[in-house]
Amino acid sequence: MSKKSNTKRKLVGLVSEESGIRAYYTKKNTQNTPDKLSLRKYDPILKKHVVFTETKKNLGRNEVKEKKR
């Protein structure tokens, strides 16, 4: 049996703003929260709590691309 693909929940990665690694993955309801998530979580590299922001789920890469401005 396959999973339903028509759900409103999307899998997103959370990237540390200070170290730049993607350490957490979570699901969010895109209809209720259309903005990017920003959570304060533990960074295992820096060994302290920092702000993690939402990115797309890319399993092949752990770094974040710089935004075009």
Backbone torsions as a table, in degrees:
resi	resn	phi	psi	omega
1	MET	NA	140.7	179.0
2	SER	-100.0	159.7	178.9
3	LYS	-77.7	156.7	174.8
4	LYS	-71.3	133.4	-179.9
5	SER	-103.9	-0.6	-177.0
6	ASN	-98.4	24.1	-179.7
7	THR	-81.5	160.3	179.1
8	LYS	-83.7	-13.6	-177.5
9	ARG	-84.0	134.2	179.5
10	LYS	-121.1	146.7	176.5
11	LEU	-86.7	125.1	-178.5
12	VAL	-127.6	151.2	176.0
13	GLY	-97.6	149.1	177.8
14	LEU	-112.0	125.7	-175.3
15	VAL	-113.4	135.5	178.2
16	SER	-69.8	135.2	179.2
17	GLU	-75.3	-25.7	-177.1
18	GLU	-90.2	-47.1	-177.2
19	SER	-94.5	-22.2	176.5
20	GLY	81.7	12.3	178.4
21	ILE	-98.0	153.6	177.4
22	ARG	-97.2	104.9	-173.6
23	ALA	-107.3	-20.0	-175.7
24	TYR	-130.6	149.9	172.3
25	TYR	-127.5	143.2	179.2
26	THR	-149.9	165.4	175.5
27	LYS	-105.6	144.2	176.1
28	LYS	-137.4	150.4	177.0
29	ASN	-85.0	111.2	-174.8
30	THR	-71.3	-20.2	-180.0
31	GLN	-77.7	-39.3	-178.9
32	ASN	-82.2	-32.5	-178.0
33	THR	-128.0	83.0	-178.9
34	PRO	-74.8	-20.6	179.3
35	ASP	-78.4	167.5	178.2
36	LYS	-72.0	141.9	175.9
37	LEU	-74.6	147.7	175.1
38	SER	-142.6	107.0	-174.5
39	LEU	-122.4	147.8	176.0
40	ARG	-95.2	112.8	-176.4
41	LYS	-135.2	171.6	-178.1
42	TYR	-80.4	129.5	176.2
43	ASP	-99.1	113.3	-177.2
44	PRO	-68.9	-22.2	178.6
45	ILE	-74.4	-48.7	-178.6
46	LEU	-84.6	-15.3	-179.4
47	LYS	58.6	44.5	174.1
48	LYS	-158.1	170.1	179.2
49	HIS	-85.0	130.8	178.4
50	VAL	-138.5	173.1	179.6
51	VAL	-84.7	130.0	175.5
52	PHE	-110.6	136.6	179.4
53	THR	-117.6	159.5	-174.7
54	GLU	-77.6	139.3	169.7
55	THR	-136.0	177.6	175.1
56	LYS	-71.2	159.5	178.0
57	LYS	-85.1	106.0	173.8
58	ASN	-124.1	110.1	-175.8
59	LEU	-77.2	-21.3	-175.6
60	GLY	-80.3	-13.9	-172.9
61	ARG	-134.3	138.5	179.8
62	ASN	-105.1	-11.6	179.3
63	GLU	-97.3	164.5	-178.9
64	VAL	-106.1	136.5	175.5
65	LYS	-74.1	148.6	176.0
66	GLU	-73.7	145.8	-177.9
67	LYS	-78.2	143.5	174.3
68	LYS	-75.9	135.7	-179.1
69	ARG	-122.8	NA	NA
